[in-house]
Amino acid sequence: KYDAALAALVALEPVAPNEPLAEAIGFQRGMCERLSGKTSEAQQTLLAVVTKYPQGEYADDALHFATELAIEADDLAAAEDRLKRFTAEYPR
């Protein structure tokens, strides 16, 4: 069910790397990877969104979900680092 959406999002990324929707495409790709069980890929994709669009609309959500994935993977050191980053960069 998520494989078709993931394939479409992957195909869109190189076509629109600088378009306003590029951040949303990256975030949705990460979420599709997460929901389809590709947790390592999801973490990488979501962290790439945070790096590329640190002040973007999805950056805080991307970091939040990357933190959750680290917890689920029992990578508590990465989760702690991301949580500290989250509270420092997105204090609202």
GITATA-V789843 format. One record per pair of residues at least 12 apart in sequence whose C-alpha atoms are under 10 Angstrom apart, sorted by the first residue. I is the first residue (numbers start at 1). J is the second residue. D is the distance in Angstrom with one decimal. If there is no record, write none. Layout:
# GITATA-V789843
I&J&D  I&J&D
This chain:
# GITATA-V789843
1&32&9.5  1&35&9.6  1&36&8.3  2&29&9.6  2&31&9.4  2&32&5.8  2&33&7.8  2&34&9.6  2&35&7.2  2&36&6.1  2&37&9.9  3&32&7.7  3&33&8.5  3&35&9.7  3&36&7.3  4&32&9.6  5&28&9.0  5&29&8.1  5&32&7.2  5&33&9.7  6&25&9.8  6&28&8.3  6&29&5.9  6&30&8.7  6&31&9.1  6&32&5.9  6&33&7.1  6&36&9.0  7&29&8.8  7&32&9.7  8&25&9.6  8&29&9.0  9&22&9.9  9&24&9.8  9&25&6.1  9&26&7.7  9&27&9.7  9&28&7.6  9&29&5.9  9&30&9.6  9&32&9.1  10&25&8.4  10&26&8.5  10&29&7.1  12&25&7.6  12&26&9.5  13&25&6.8  13&26&7.3  13&29&9.3  22&49&9.2  22&53&9.5  23&46&10.0  23&48&9.7  23&49&6.4  23&50&9.1  23&52&8.2  23&53&6.8  23&56&7.4  23&57&8.0  23&58&7.1  23&59&8.5  24&49&8.7  24&56&9.3  24&57&8.2  24&58&6.9  24&59&9.7  25&49&9.4  26&42&9.9  26&45&6.7  26&46&7.2  26&47&9.8  26&48&8.0  26&49&6.2  26&50&9.8  26&52&9.9  26&58&9.2  26&62&9.3  27&42&9.2  27&45&7.4  27&46&6.1  27&47&9.3  27&48&9.0  27&49&6.4  27&50&9.2  27&57&9.9  27&58&6.7  27&59&8.4  27&61&8.5  27&62&6.5  27&65&10.0  28&42&9.8  28&45&9.4  28&46&8.9  28&58&9.6  28&62&9.5  29&41&9.6  29&42&7.7  29&45&7.3  29&46&8.3  30&42&4.5  30&43&7.1  30&44&8.0  30&45&5.2  30&46&5.3  30&47&9.0  30&48&9.4  30&49&8.8  30&62&8.1  30&65&9.0  30&66&9.0  31&43&9.3  31&45&8.8  31&46&8.0  31&62&8.7  31&65&8.3  31&66&9.7  33&45&8.5  33&46&9.7  34&46&9.6  34&65&8.9  34&66&9.4  34&69&8.1  39&66&9.1  39&69&6.7  39&70&8.8  39&72&9.1  39&73&8.2  40&66&9.5  40&69&8.2  40&70&9.0  40&73&8.8  42&62&9.6  42&65&8.9  42&66&7.5  42&69&8.1  43&62&8.7  43&63&8.8  43&65&7.9  43&66&5.0  43&67&8.2  43&68&9.3  43&69&6.7  43&70&7.7  44&66&8.1  45&62&8.7  45&66&8.8  46&58&9.3  46&59&8.3  46&60&9.9  46&61&8.7  46&62&5.0  46&63&6.6  46&64&9.1  46&65&7.5  46&66&6.1  46&67&9.7  47&59&8.5  47&62&6.7  47&63&6.4  47&64&9.7  47&65&9.3  47&66&6.6  47&67&9.5  47&82&9.7  48&62&8.8  48&63&9.5  49&61&9.7  49&62&6.7  49&63&8.4  50&62&6.4  50&63&6.4  50&66&9.7  51&63&9.6  54&89&8.7  54&90&9.7  55&89&9.1  55&90&9.2  59&86&9.7  59&89&9.9  59&90&9.0  60&85&10.0  60&86&7.1  60&87&9.7  60&89&8.3  60&90&6.5  60&91&9.8  61&86&9.5  61&90&9.9  63&79&10.0  63&82&7.0  63&83&8.3  63&85&8.5  63&86&6.7  63&90&9.7  64&79&9.5  64&82&8.0  64&83&7.7  64&85&10.0  64&86&7.2  65&82&9.9  66&78&9.3  66&79&8.1  66&82&7.8  66&83&9.6  67&79&5.0  67&80&7.9  67&81&8.6  67&82&5.7  67&83&6.6  67&85&10.0  67&86&8.9  68&82&9.4  68&83&9.4  70&82&8.8
